[in-house]
Amino acid sequence: MTLKACKREEKMDREFQKKFKFEGSISVLTQMMVDPAATEKRGGAKNLPLRRGEILDVIQFTNQEQILCRNSQRRYGYVPRAVMLPL
């Protein structure tokens, strides 16, 4: 990993912590897959865009309806629990 890429990831992590008021270190709890039968969504202000079959890193189980996740492009956002499947 180059120095430029490392600094970009650190910047994205700081922006995530500020936007979602997340304190502490960012650690992946588990990985889950978006249901292949789910409809694809574009995302929004704090929602993560969904693609069928995509594998996401779970950062935090926020409540009974949403999970805070990170995708392969290191973008963060909320995902509905109803469309997530365990690996």
PDB file of N, CA, C and O in Angstrom:
ATOM      1  N   MET A   1       0.843  -1.175   0.000  1.00  0.00           N
ATOM      2  CA  MET A   1       0.000   0.000   0.000  1.00  0.00           C
ATOM      3  C   MET A   1       0.890   1.240   0.000  1.00  0.00           C
ATOM      4  O   MET A   1       1.828   1.342   0.790  1.00  0.00           O
ATOM      5  N   THR A   2       0.592   2.158  -0.874  1.00  0.00           N
ATOM      6  CA  THR A   2       1.404   3.359  -0.970  1.00  0.00           C
ATOM      7  C   THR A   2       1.043   4.342   0.145  1.00  0.00           C
ATOM      8  O   THR A   2       0.003   4.224   0.792  1.00  0.00           O
ATOM      9  N   LEU A   3       1.907   5.284   0.342  1.00  0.00           N
ATOM     10  CA  LEU A   3       1.688   6.296   1.372  1.00  0.00           C
ATOM     11  C   LEU A   3       0.440   7.122   1.064  1.00  0.00           C
ATOM     12  O   LEU A   3      -0.324   7.468   1.965  1.00  0.00           O
ATOM     13  N   LYS A   4       0.242   7.430  -0.209  1.00  0.00           N
ATOM     14  CA  LYS A   4      -0.922   8.216  -0.619  1.00  0.00           C
ATOM     15  C   LYS A   4      -2.222   7.457  -0.324  1.00  0.00           C
ATOM     16  O   LYS A   4      -3.184   8.045   0.170  1.00  0.00           O
ATOM     17  N   ALA A   5      -2.251   6.175  -0.621  1.00  0.00           N
ATOM     18  CA  ALA A   5      -3.442   5.361  -0.370  1.00  0.00           C
ATOM     19  C   ALA A   5      -3.704   5.235   1.131  1.00  0.00           C
ATOM     20  O   ALA A   5      -4.854   5.266   1.569  1.00  0.00           O
ATOM     21  N   CYS A   6      -2.655   5.096   1.900  1.00  0.00           N
ATOM     22  CA  CYS A   6      -2.791   4.977   3.349  1.00  0.00           C
ATOM     23  C   CYS A   6      -3.369   6.264   3.944  1.00  0.00           C
ATOM     24  O   CYS A   6      -4.251   6.211   4.801  1.00  0.00           O
ATOM     25  N   LYS A   7      -2.876   7.411   3.494  1.00  0.00           N
ATOM     26  CA  LYS A   7      -3.387   8.686   3.994  1.00  0.00           C
ATOM     27  C   LYS A   7      -4.842   8.888   3.583  1.00  0.00           C
ATOM     28  O   LYS A   7      -5.628   9.435   4.356  1.00  0.00           O
ATOM     29  N   ARG A   8      -5.211   8.454   2.377  1.00  0.00           N
ATOM     30  CA  ARG A   8      -6.590   8.584   1.907  1.00  0.00           C
ATOM     31  C   ARG A   8      -7.518   7.737   2.778  1.00  0.00           C
ATOM     32  O   ARG A   8      -8.611   8.183   3.129  1.00  0.00           O
ATOM     33  N   GLU A   9      -7.096   6.525   3.128  1.00  0.00           N
ATOM     34  CA  GLU A   9      -7.905   5.663   3.997  1.00  0.00           C
ATOM     35  C   GLU A   9      -8.054   6.270   5.388  1.00  0.00           C
ATOM     36  O   GLU A   9      -9.139   6.219   5.969  1.00  0.00           O
ATOM     37  N   GLU A  10      -6.995   6.837   5.924  1.00  0.00           N
ATOM     38  CA  GLU A  10      -7.063   7.480   7.231  1.00  0.00           C
ATOM     39  C   GLU A  10      -8.036   8.657   7.198  1.00  0.00           C
ATOM     40  O   GLU A  10      -8.796   8.861   8.144  1.00  0.00           O
ATOM     41  N   LYS A  11      -8.014   9.425   6.120  1.00  0.00           N
ATOM     42  CA  LYS A  11      -8.927  10.557   5.974  1.00  0.00           C
ATOM     43  C   LYS A  11     -10.373  10.071   5.912  1.00  0.00           C
ATOM     44  O   LYS A  11     -11.251  10.659   6.545  1.00  0.00           O
ATOM     45  N   MET A  12     -10.626   9.011   5.162  1.00  0.00           N
ATOM     46  CA  MET A  12     -11.980   8.467   5.053  1.00  0.00           C
ATOM     47  C   MET A  12     -12.464   7.964   6.410  1.00  0.00           C
ATOM     48  O   MET A  12     -13.630   8.144   6.759  1.00  0.00           O
ATOM     49  N   ASP A  13     -11.578   7.338   7.171  1.00  0.00           N
ATOM     50  CA  ASP A  13     -11.937   6.847   8.504  1.00  0.00           C
ATOM     51  C   ASP A  13     -12.272   8.007   9.443  1.00  0.00           C
ATOM     52  O   ASP A  13     -13.225   7.917  10.218  1.00  0.00           O
ATOM     53  N   ARG A  14     -11.497   9.097   9.383  1.00  0.00           N
ATOM     54  CA  ARG A  14     -11.788  10.262  10.224  1.00  0.00           C
ATOM     55  C   ARG A  14     -13.135  10.886   9.852  1.00  0.00           C
ATOM     56  O   ARG A  14     -13.907  11.275  10.728  1.00  0.00           O
ATOM     57  N   GLU A  15     -13.412  10.979   8.545  1.00  0.00           N
ATOM     58  CA  GLU A  15     -14.697  11.528   8.102  1.00  0.00           C
ATOM     59  C   GLU A  15     -15.852  10.647   8.571  1.00  0.00           C
ATOM     60  O   GLU A  15     -16.902  11.152   8.968  1.00  0.00           O
ATOM     61  N   PHE A  16     -15.657   9.328   8.526  1.00  0.00           N
ATOM     62  CA  PHE A  16     -16.681   8.400   9.009  1.00  0.00           C
ATOM     63  C   PHE A  16     -16.958   8.636  10.489  1.00  0.00           C
ATOM     64  O   PHE A  16     -18.114   8.731  10.899  1.00  0.00           O
ATOM     65  N   GLN A  17     -15.903   8.731  11.285  1.00  0.00           N
ATOM     66  CA  GLN A  17     -16.072   8.913  12.722  1.00  0.00           C
ATOM     67  C   GLN A  17     -16.787  10.214  13.037  1.00  0.00           C
ATOM     68  O   GLN A  17     -17.585  10.270  13.973  1.00  0.00           O
ATOM     69  N   LYS A  18     -16.515  11.258  12.273  1.00  0.00           N
ATOM     70  CA  LYS A  18     -17.173  12.540  12.492  1.00  0.00           C
ATOM     71  C   LYS A  18     -18.639  12.480  12.063  1.00  0.00           C
ATOM     72  O   LYS A  18     -19.516  12.947  12.789  1.00  0.00           O
ATOM     73  N   LYS A  19     -18.908  11.908  10.888  1.00  0.00           N
ATOM     74  CA  LYS A  19     -20.270  11.868  10.339  1.00  0.00           C
ATOM     75  C   LYS A  19     -21.208  11.015  11.188  1.00  0.00           C
ATOM     76  O   LYS A  19     -22.354  11.401  11.417  1.00  0.00           O
ATOM     77  N   PHE A  20     -20.737   9.866  11.655  1.00  0.00           N
ATOM     78  CA  PHE A  20     -21.579   8.941  12.402  1.00  0.00           C
ATOM     79  C   PHE A  20     -21.391   9.039  13.914  1.00  0.00           C
ATOM     80  O   PHE A  20     -21.965   8.251  14.666  1.00  0.00           O
ATOM     81  N   LYS A  21     -20.581  10.015  14.365  1.00  0.00           N
ATOM     82  CA  LYS A  21     -20.300  10.200  15.795  1.00  0.00           C
ATOM     83  C   LYS A  21     -19.820   8.892  16.423  1.00  0.00           C
ATOM     84  O   LYS A  21     -20.289   8.483  17.484  1.00  0.00           O
ATOM     85  N   PHE A  22     -18.888   8.259  15.749  1.00  0.00           N
ATOM     86  CA  PHE A  22     -18.341   6.967  16.163  1.00  0.00           C
ATOM     87  C   PHE A  22     -17.051   7.221  16.920  1.00  0.00           C
ATOM     88  O   PHE A  22     -16.145   7.878  16.407  1.00  0.00           O
ATOM     89  N   GLU A  23     -16.964   6.701  18.141  1.00  0.00           N
ATOM     90  CA  GLU A  23     -15.766   6.895  18.948  1.00  0.00           C
ATOM     91  C   GLU A  23     -15.009   5.586  19.075  1.00  0.00           C
ATOM     92  O   GLU A  23     -15.607   4.510  19.059  1.00  0.00           O
ATOM     93  N   GLY A  24     -13.716   5.679  19.199  1.00  0.00           N
ATOM     94  CA  GLY A  24     -12.882   4.496  19.338  1.00  0.00           C
ATOM     95  C   GLY A  24     -12.340   4.031  18.006  1.00  0.00           C
ATOM     96  O   GLY A  24     -12.527   4.685  16.980  1.00  0.00           O
ATOM     97  N   SER A  25     -11.668   2.899  18.032  1.00  0.00           N
ATOM     98  CA  SER A  25     -11.080   2.375  16.800  1.00  0.00           C
ATOM     99  C   SER A  25     -12.143   1.642  15.981  1.00  0.00           C
ATOM    100  O   SER A  25     -13.099   1.085  16.522  1.00  0.00           O
ATOM    101  N   ILE A  26     -11.950   1.660  14.679  1.00  0.00           N
ATOM    102  CA  ILE A  26     -12.874   0.989  13.771  1.00  0.00           C
ATOM    103  C   ILE A  26     -12.420  -0.452  13.622  1.00  0.00           C
ATOM    104  O   ILE A  26     -11.333  -0.721  13.112  1.00  0.00           O
ATOM    105  N   SER A  27     -13.256  -1.372  14.069  1.00  0.00           N
ATOM    106  CA  SER A  27     -12.914  -2.783  13.941  1.00  0.00           C
ATOM    107  C   SER A  27     -14.086  -3.527  13.309  1.00  0.00           C
ATOM    108  O   SER A  27     -15.248  -3.209  13.559  1.00  0.00           O
ATOM    109  N   VAL A  28     -13.765  -4.507  12.498  1.00  0.00           N
ATOM    110  CA  VAL A  28     -14.781  -5.293  11.810  1.00  0.00           C
ATOM    111  C   VAL A  28     -15.242  -6.408  12.739  1.00  0.00           C
ATOM    112  O   VAL A  28     -14.437  -7.223  13.190  1.00  0.00           O
ATOM    113  N   LEU A  29     -16.547  -6.441  13.023  1.00  0.00           N
ATOM    114  CA  LEU A  29     -17.101  -7.477  13.885  1.00  0.00           C
ATOM    115  C   LEU A  29     -17.284  -8.788  13.122  1.00  0.00           C
ATOM    116  O   LEU A  29     -16.940  -9.859  13.621  1.00  0.00           O
ATOM    117  N   THR A  30     -17.818  -8.696  11.930  1.00  0.00           N
ATOM    118  CA  THR A  30     -18.061  -9.865  11.094  1.00  0.00           C
ATOM    119  C   THR A  30     -18.315  -9.394   9.670  1.00  0.00           C
ATOM    120  O   THR A  30     -18.346  -8.193   9.402  1.00  0.00           O
ATOM    121  N   GLN A  31     -18.492 -10.326   8.774  1.00  0.00           N
ATOM    122  CA  GLN A  31     -18.858 -10.001   7.411  1.00  0.00           C
ATOM    123  C   GLN A  31     -20.210 -10.626   7.110  1.00  0.00           C
ATOM    124  O   GLN A  31     -20.508 -11.738   7.547  1.00  0.00           O
ATOM    125  N   MET A  32     -21.026  -9.890   6.354  1.00  0.00           N
ATOM    126  CA  MET A  32     -22.345 -10.378   5.968  1.00  0.00           C
ATOM    127  C   MET A  32     -22.557 -10.072   4.492  1.00  0.00           C
ATOM    128  O   MET A  32     -21.900  -9.200   3.924  1.00  0.00           O
ATOM    129  N   MET A  33     -23.480 -10.801   3.884  1.00  0.00           N
ATOM    130  CA  MET A  33     -23.745 -10.635   2.463  1.00  0.00           C
ATOM    131  C   MET A  33     -25.132 -10.031   2.259  1.00  0.00           C
ATOM    132  O   MET A  33     -26.077 -10.360   2.975  1.00  0.00           O
ATOM    133  N   VAL A  34     -25.238  -9.141   1.270  1.00  0.00           N
ATOM    134  CA  VAL A  34     -26.534  -8.591   0.899  1.00  0.00           C
ATOM    135  C   VAL A  34     -27.302  -9.695   0.173  1.00  0.00           C
ATOM    136  O   VAL A  34     -26.756 -10.364  -0.705  1.00  0.00           O
ATOM    137  N   ASP A  35     -28.555  -9.880   0.540  1.00  0.00           N
ATOM    138  CA  ASP A  35     -29.409 -10.913  -0.038  1.00  0.00           C
ATOM    139  C   ASP A  35     -29.456 -10.779  -1.562  1.00  0.00           C
ATOM    140  O   ASP A  35     -29.787  -9.710  -2.076  1.00  0.00           O
ATOM    141  N   PRO A  36     -29.126 -11.857  -2.294  1.00  0.00           N
ATOM    142  CA  PRO A  36     -29.166 -11.801  -3.761  1.00  0.00           C
ATOM    143  C   PRO A  36     -30.565 -11.524  -4.314  1.00  0.00           C
ATOM    144  O   PRO A  36     -30.697 -11.087  -5.457  1.00  0.00           O
ATOM    145  N   ALA A  37     -31.607 -11.771  -3.524  1.00  0.00           N
ATOM    146  CA  ALA A  37     -32.973 -11.524  -3.970  1.00  0.00           C
ATOM    147  C   ALA A  37     -33.445 -10.105  -3.632  1.00  0.00           C
ATOM    148  O   ALA A  37     -34.543  -9.715  -4.026  1.00  0.00           O
ATOM    149  N   ALA A  38     -32.643  -9.342  -2.918  1.00  0.00           N
ATOM    150  CA  ALA A  38     -33.032  -7.985  -2.511  1.00  0.00           C
ATOM    151  C   ALA A  38     -32.934  -7.031  -3.699  1.00  0.00           C
ATOM    152  O   ALA A  38     -32.176  -7.263  -4.641  1.00  0.00           O
ATOM    153  N   THR A  39     -33.711  -5.960  -3.634  1.00  0.00           N
ATOM    154  CA  THR A  39     -33.623  -4.946  -4.675  1.00  0.00           C
ATOM    155  C   THR A  39     -32.421  -4.050  -4.410  1.00  0.00           C
ATOM    156  O   THR A  39     -32.092  -3.760  -3.259  1.00  0.00           O
ATOM    157  N   GLU A  40     -31.774  -3.617  -5.474  1.00  0.00           N
ATOM    158  CA  GLU A  40     -30.618  -2.741  -5.322  1.00  0.00           C
ATOM    159  C   GLU A  40     -31.093  -1.334  -5.005  1.00  0.00           C
ATOM    160  O   GLU A  40     -32.087  -0.859  -5.552  1.00  0.00           O
ATOM    161  N   LYS A  41     -30.358  -0.668  -4.102  1.00  0.00           N
ATOM    162  CA  LYS A  41     -30.719   0.684  -3.686  1.00  0.00           C
ATOM    163  C   LYS A  41     -29.530   1.605  -3.897  1.00  0.00           C
ATOM    164  O   LYS A  41     -28.377   1.186  -3.791  1.00  0.00           O
ATOM    165  N   ARG A  42     -29.820   2.853  -4.194  1.00  0.00           N
ATOM    166  CA  ARG A  42     -28.788   3.832  -4.488  1.00  0.00           C
ATOM    167  C   ARG A  42     -28.090   4.376  -3.249  1.00  0.00           C
ATOM    168  O   ARG A  42     -26.957   4.849  -3.340  1.00  0.00           O
ATOM    169  N   GLY A  43     -28.726   4.318  -2.129  1.00  0.00           N
ATOM    170  CA  GLY A  43     -28.142   4.887  -0.924  1.00  0.00           C
ATOM    171  C   GLY A  43     -28.630   6.304  -0.723  1.00  0.00           C
ATOM    172  O   GLY A  43     -29.397   6.823  -1.534  1.00  0.00           O
ATOM    173  N   GLY A  44     -28.200   6.919   0.334  1.00  0.00           N
ATOM    174  CA  GLY A  44     -28.633   8.273   0.641  1.00  0.00           C
ATOM    175  C   GLY A  44     -27.612   8.969   1.503  1.00  0.00           C
ATOM    176  O   GLY A  44     -26.414   8.699   1.407  1.00  0.00           O
ATOM    177  N   ALA A  45     -28.084   9.866   2.345  1.00  0.00           N
ATOM    178  CA  ALA A  45     -27.184  10.658   3.174  1.00  0.00           C
ATOM    179  C   ALA A  45     -26.299   9.773   4.053  1.00  0.00           C
ATOM    180  O   ALA A  45     -25.076   9.906   4.049  1.00  0.00           O
ATOM    181  N   LYS A  46     -26.924   8.875   4.799  1.00  0.00           N
ATOM    182  CA  LYS A  46     -26.157   7.993   5.679  1.00  0.00           C
ATOM    183  C   LYS A  46     -26.374   6.526   5.344  1.00  0.00           C
ATOM    184  O   LYS A  46     -25.894   5.652   6.066  1.00  0.00           O
ATOM    185  N   ASN A  47     -27.089   6.241   4.260  1.00  0.00           N
ATOM    186  CA  ASN A  47     -27.335   4.850   3.860  1.00  0.00           C
ATOM    187  C   ASN A  47     -26.335   4.422   2.805  1.00  0.00           C
ATOM    188  O   ASN A  47     -25.967   5.199   1.923  1.00  0.00           O
ATOM    189  N   LEU A  48     -25.909   3.198   2.905  1.00  0.00           N
ATOM    190  CA  LEU A  48     -24.935   2.644   1.984  1.00  0.00           C
ATOM    191  C   LEU A  48     -25.642   2.111   0.744  1.00  0.00           C
ATOM    192  O   LEU A  48     -26.666   1.440   0.876  1.00  0.00           O
ATOM    193  N   PRO A  49     -25.130   2.387  -0.462  1.00  0.00           N
ATOM    194  CA  PRO A  49     -25.746   1.805  -1.657  1.00  0.00           C
ATOM    195  C   PRO A  49     -25.609   0.284  -1.629  1.00  0.00           C
ATOM    196  O   PRO A  49     -24.565  -0.242  -1.243  1.00  0.00           O
ATOM    197  N   LEU A  50     -26.656  -0.415  -2.036  1.00  0.00           N
ATOM    198  CA  LEU A  50     -26.671  -1.880  -1.973  1.00  0.00           C
ATOM    199  C   LEU A  50     -26.585  -2.499  -3.349  1.00  0.00           C
ATOM    200  O   LEU A  50     -27.235  -2.051  -4.294  1.00  0.00           O
ATOM    201  N   ARG A  51     -25.771  -3.541  -3.449  1.00  0.00           N
ATOM    202  CA  ARG A  51     -25.707  -4.362  -4.660  1.00  0.00           C
ATOM    203  C   ARG A  51     -25.946  -5.799  -4.244  1.00  0.00           C
ATOM    204  O   ARG A  51     -25.451  -6.244  -3.208  1.00  0.00           O
ATOM    205  N   ARG A  52     -26.693  -6.513  -5.039  1.00  0.00           N
ATOM    206  CA  ARG A  52     -27.028  -7.914  -4.731  1.00  0.00           C
ATOM    207  C   ARG A  52     -25.764  -8.752  -4.591  1.00  0.00           C
ATOM    208  O   ARG A  52     -24.856  -8.670  -5.419  1.00  0.00           O
ATOM    209  N   GLY A  53     -25.718  -9.551  -3.544  1.00  0.00           N
ATOM    210  CA  GLY A  53     -24.604 -10.463  -3.336  1.00  0.00           C
ATOM    211  C   GLY A  53     -23.328  -9.825  -2.824  1.00  0.00           C
ATOM    212  O   GLY A  53     -22.326 -10.518  -2.648  1.00  0.00           O
ATOM    213  N   GLU A  54     -23.337  -8.532  -2.582  1.00  0.00           N
ATOM    214  CA  GLU A  54     -22.142  -7.836  -2.110  1.00  0.00           C
ATOM    215  C   GLU A  54     -21.827  -8.247  -0.675  1.00  0.00           C
ATOM    216  O   GLU A  54     -22.736  -8.410   0.139  1.00  0.00           O
ATOM    217  N   ILE A  55     -20.555  -8.413  -0.368  1.00  0.00           N
ATOM    218  CA  ILE A  55     -20.126  -8.767   0.987  1.00  0.00           C
ATOM    219  C   ILE A  55     -19.673  -7.485   1.685  1.00  0.00           C
ATOM    220  O   ILE A  55     -18.826  -6.747   1.182  1.00  0.00           O
ATOM    221  N   LEU A  56     -20.259  -7.242   2.856  1.00  0.00           N
ATOM    222  CA  LEU A  56     -19.988  -6.023   3.611  1.00  0.00           C
ATOM    223  C   LEU A  56     -19.340  -6.358   4.954  1.00  0.00           C
ATOM    224  O   LEU A  56     -19.613  -7.404   5.544  1.00  0.00           O
ATOM    225  N   ASP A  57     -18.478  -5.456   5.428  1.00  0.00           N
ATOM    226  CA  ASP A  57     -17.887  -5.571   6.756  1.00  0.00           C
ATOM    227  C   ASP A  57     -18.836  -4.906   7.754  1.00  0.00           C
ATOM    228  O   ASP A  57     -19.235  -3.757   7.563  1.00  0.00           O
ATOM    229  N   VAL A  58     -19.191  -5.621   8.806  1.00  0.00           N
ATOM    230  CA  VAL A  58     -20.073  -5.068   9.833  1.00  0.00           C
ATOM    231  C   VAL A  58     -19.215  -4.350  10.873  1.00  0.00           C
ATOM    232  O   VAL A  58     -18.330  -4.946  11.487  1.00  0.00           O
ATOM    233  N   ILE A  59     -19.492  -3.056  11.058  1.00  0.00           N
ATOM    234  CA  ILE A  59     -18.750  -2.245  12.021  1.00  0.00           C
ATOM    235  C   ILE A  59     -19.479  -2.200  13.355  1.00  0.00           C
ATOM    236  O   ILE A  59     -18.860  -2.266  14.417  1.00  0.00           O
ATOM    237  N   GLN A  60     -20.837  -2.085  13.288  1.00  0.00           N
ATOM    238  CA  GLN A  60     -21.604  -1.970  14.530  1.00  0.00           C
ATOM    239  C   GLN A  60     -23.047  -2.406  14.274  1.00  0.00           C
ATOM    240  O   GLN A  60     -23.644  -2.054  13.257  1.00  0.00           O
ATOM    241  N   PHE A  61     -23.598  -3.181  15.218  1.00  0.00           N
ATOM    242  CA  PHE A  61     -25.019  -3.518  15.188  1.00  0.00           C
ATOM    243  C   PHE A  61     -25.728  -2.386  15.928  1.00  0.00           C
ATOM    244  O   PHE A  61     -25.755  -2.379  17.159  1.00  0.00           O
ATOM    245  N   THR A  62     -26.294  -1.442  15.206  1.00  0.00           N
ATOM    246  CA  THR A  62     -26.825  -0.231  15.826  1.00  0.00           C
ATOM    247  C   THR A  62     -28.159  -0.446  16.520  1.00  0.00           C
ATOM    248  O   THR A  62     -28.334  -0.012  17.659  1.00  0.00           O
ATOM    249  N   ASN A  63     -29.109  -1.112  15.855  1.00  0.00           N
ATOM    250  CA  ASN A  63     -30.409  -1.384  16.467  1.00  0.00           C
ATOM    251  C   ASN A  63     -31.041  -2.591  15.766  1.00  0.00           C
ATOM    252  O   ASN A  63     -30.377  -3.272  14.985  1.00  0.00           O
ATOM    253  N   GLN A  64     -32.312  -2.854  16.043  1.00  0.00           N
ATOM    254  CA  GLN A  64     -32.977  -4.033  15.478  1.00  0.00           C
ATOM    255  C   GLN A  64     -33.227  -3.906  13.985  1.00  0.00           C
ATOM    256  O   GLN A  64     -33.505  -4.909  13.327  1.00  0.00           O
ATOM    257  N   GLU A  65     -33.136  -2.701  13.429  1.00  0.00           N
ATOM    258  CA  GLU A  65     -33.477  -2.501  12.032  1.00  0.00           C
ATOM    259  C   GLU A  65     -32.289  -2.195  11.135  1.00  0.00           C
ATOM    260  O   GLU A  65     -32.365  -2.424   9.928  1.00  0.00           O
ATOM    261  N   GLN A  66     -31.192  -1.684  11.687  1.00  0.00           N
ATOM    262  CA  GLN A  66     -30.070  -1.264  10.855  1.00  0.00           C
ATOM    263  C   GLN A  66     -28.733  -1.749  11.397  1.00  0.00           C
ATOM    264  O   GLN A  66     -28.567  -2.005  12.589  1.00  0.00           O
ATOM    265  N   ILE A  67     -27.786  -1.863  10.466  1.00  0.00           N
ATOM    266  CA  ILE A  67     -26.414  -2.241  10.797  1.00  0.00           C
ATOM    267  C   ILE A  67     -25.495  -1.205  10.144  1.00  0.00           C
ATOM    268  O   ILE A  67     -25.740  -0.782   9.015  1.00  0.00           O
ATOM    269  N   LEU A  68     -24.461  -0.806  10.839  1.00  0.00           N
ATOM    270  CA  LEU A  68     -23.464   0.098  10.280  1.00  0.00           C
ATOM    271  C   LEU A  68     -22.406  -0.751   9.586  1.00  0.00           C
ATOM    272  O   LEU A  68     -21.767  -1.592  10.218  1.00  0.00           O
ATOM    273  N   CYS A  69     -22.220  -0.529   8.283  1.00  0.00           N
ATOM    274  CA  CYS A  69     -21.338  -1.385   7.479  1.00  0.00           C
ATOM    275  C   CYS A  69     -20.361  -0.572   6.650  1.00  0.00           C
ATOM    276  O   CYS A  69     -20.487   0.645   6.510  1.00  0.00           O
ATOM    277  N   ARG A  70     -19.370  -1.294   6.098  1.00  0.00           N
ATOM    278  CA  ARG A  70     -18.386  -0.724   5.178  1.00  0.00           C
ATOM    279  C   ARG A  70     -18.325  -1.640   3.956  1.00  0.00           C
ATOM    280  O   ARG A  70     -18.286  -2.862   4.094  1.00  0.00           O
ATOM    281  N   ASN A  71     -18.317  -1.046   2.759  1.00  0.00           N
ATOM    282  CA  ASN A  71     -18.229  -1.863   1.550  1.00  0.00           C
ATOM    283  C   ASN A  71     -16.786  -1.965   1.073  1.00  0.00           C
ATOM    284  O   ASN A  71     -15.874  -1.471   1.737  1.00  0.00           O
ATOM    285  N   SER A  72     -16.577  -2.598  -0.068  1.00  0.00           N
ATOM    286  CA  SER A  72     -15.220  -2.837  -0.566  1.00  0.00           C
ATOM    287  C   SER A  72     -14.517  -1.552  -1.004  1.00  0.00           C
ATOM    288  O   SER A  72     -13.290  -1.528  -1.095  1.00  0.00           O
ATOM    289  N   GLN A  73     -15.270  -0.485  -1.277  1.00  0.00           N
ATOM    290  CA  GLN A  73     -14.667   0.807  -1.633  1.00  0.00           C
ATOM    291  C   GLN A  73     -14.407   1.674  -0.407  1.00  0.00           C
ATOM    292  O   GLN A  73     -14.112   2.862  -0.536  1.00  0.00           O
ATOM    293  N   ARG A  74     -14.515   1.087   0.778  1.00  0.00           N
ATOM    294  CA  ARG A  74     -14.312   1.755   2.066  1.00  0.00           C
ATOM    295  C   ARG A  74     -15.309   2.889   2.290  1.00  0.00           C
ATOM    296  O   ARG A  74     -14.977   3.887   2.929  1.00  0.00           O
ATOM    297  N   ARG A  75     -16.512   2.746   1.775  1.00  0.00           N
ATOM    298  CA  ARG A  75     -17.590   3.684   2.048  1.00  0.00           C
ATOM    299  C   ARG A  75     -18.408   3.107   3.197  1.00  0.00           C
ATOM    300  O   ARG A  75     -18.629   1.898   3.276  1.00  0.00           O
ATOM    301  N   TYR A  76     -18.853   3.994   4.087  1.00  0.00           N
ATOM    302  CA  TYR A  76     -19.586   3.583   5.276  1.00  0.00           C
ATOM    303  C   TYR A  76     -21.040   4.014   5.174  1.00  0.00           C
ATOM    304  O   TYR A  76     -21.362   4.991   4.498  1.00  0.00           O
ATOM    305  N   GLY A  77     -21.919   3.275   5.851  1.00  0.00           N
ATOM    306  CA  GLY A  77     -23.318   3.672   5.896  1.00  0.00           C
ATOM    307  C   GLY A  77     -24.170   2.612   6.561  1.00  0.00           C
ATOM    308  O   GLY A  77     -23.710   1.519   6.889  1.00  0.00           O
ATOM    309  N   TYR A  78     -25.440   2.977   6.750  1.00  0.00           N
ATOM    310  CA  TYR A  78     -26.399   2.060   7.358  1.00  0.00           C
ATOM    311  C   TYR A  78     -27.005   1.156   6.302  1.00  0.00           C
ATOM    312  O   TYR A  78     -27.225   1.563   5.161  1.00  0.00           O
ATOM    313  N   VAL A  79     -27.273  -0.090   6.707  1.00  0.00           N
ATOM    314  CA  VAL A  79     -27.897  -1.092   5.842  1.00  0.00           C
ATOM    315  C   VAL A  79     -29.021  -1.735   6.629  1.00  0.00           C
ATOM    316  O   VAL A  79     -28.833  -2.055   7.803  1.00  0.00           O
ATOM    317  N   PRO A  80     -30.200  -1.938   6.016  1.00  0.00           N
ATOM    318  CA  PRO A  80     -31.292  -2.602   6.728  1.00  0.00           C
ATOM    319  C   PRO A  80     -30.935  -4.052   7.056  1.00  0.00           C
ATOM    320  O   PRO A  80     -30.395  -4.768   6.213  1.00  0.00           O
ATOM    321  N   ARG A  81     -31.235  -4.480   8.275  1.00  0.00           N
ATOM    322  CA  ARG A  81     -30.956  -5.864   8.679  1.00  0.00           C
ATOM    323  C   ARG A  81     -31.717  -6.881   7.853  1.00  0.00           C
ATOM    324  O   ARG A  81     -31.262  -8.012   7.676  1.00  0.00           O
ATOM    325  N   ALA A  82     -32.886  -6.480   7.342  1.00  0.00           N
ATOM    326  CA  ALA A  82     -33.750  -7.400   6.607  1.00  0.00           C
ATOM    327  C   ALA A  82     -33.100  -7.931   5.327  1.00  0.00           C
ATOM    328  O   ALA A  82     -33.456  -9.013   4.861  1.00  0.00           O
ATOM    329  N   VAL A  83     -32.159  -7.189   4.758  1.00  0.00           N
ATOM    330  CA  VAL A  83     -31.537  -7.613   3.501  1.00  0.00           C
ATOM    331  C   VAL A  83     -30.177  -8.277   3.706  1.00  0.00           C
ATOM    332  O   VAL A  83     -29.503  -8.609   2.730  1.00  0.00           O
ATOM    333  N   MET A  84     -29.766  -8.474   4.950  1.00  0.00           N
ATOM    334  CA  MET A  84     -28.447  -9.045   5.234  1.00  0.00           C
ATOM    335  C   MET A  84     -28.547 -10.540   5.574  1.00  0.00           C
ATOM    336  O   MET A  84     -29.460 -10.980   6.273  1.00  0.00           O
ATOM    337  N   LEU A  85     -27.575 -11.300   5.054  1.00  0.00           N
ATOM    338  CA  LEU A  85     -27.490 -12.733   5.325  1.00  0.00           C
ATOM    339  C   LEU A  85     -26.126 -13.029   5.933  1.00  0.00           C
ATOM    340  O   LEU A  85     -25.126 -12.459   5.497  1.00  0.00           O
ATOM    341  N   PRO A  86     -26.060 -13.916   6.940  1.00  0.00           N
ATOM    342  CA  PRO A  86     -24.751 -14.286   7.499  1.00  0.00           C
ATOM    343  C   PRO A  86     -23.979 -15.141   6.498  1.00  0.00           C
ATOM    344  O   PRO A  86     -24.569 -15.861   5.693  1.00  0.00           O
ATOM    345  N   LEU A  87     -22.666 -15.051   6.559  1.00  0.00           N
ATOM    346  CA  LEU A  87     -21.813 -15.877   5.677  1.00  0.00           C
ATOM    347  C   LEU A  87     -21.613 -17.250   6.281  1.00  0.00           C
ATOM    348  O   LEU A  87     -20.928 -18.089   5.695  1.00  0.00           O
TER     349      LEU A  87
END
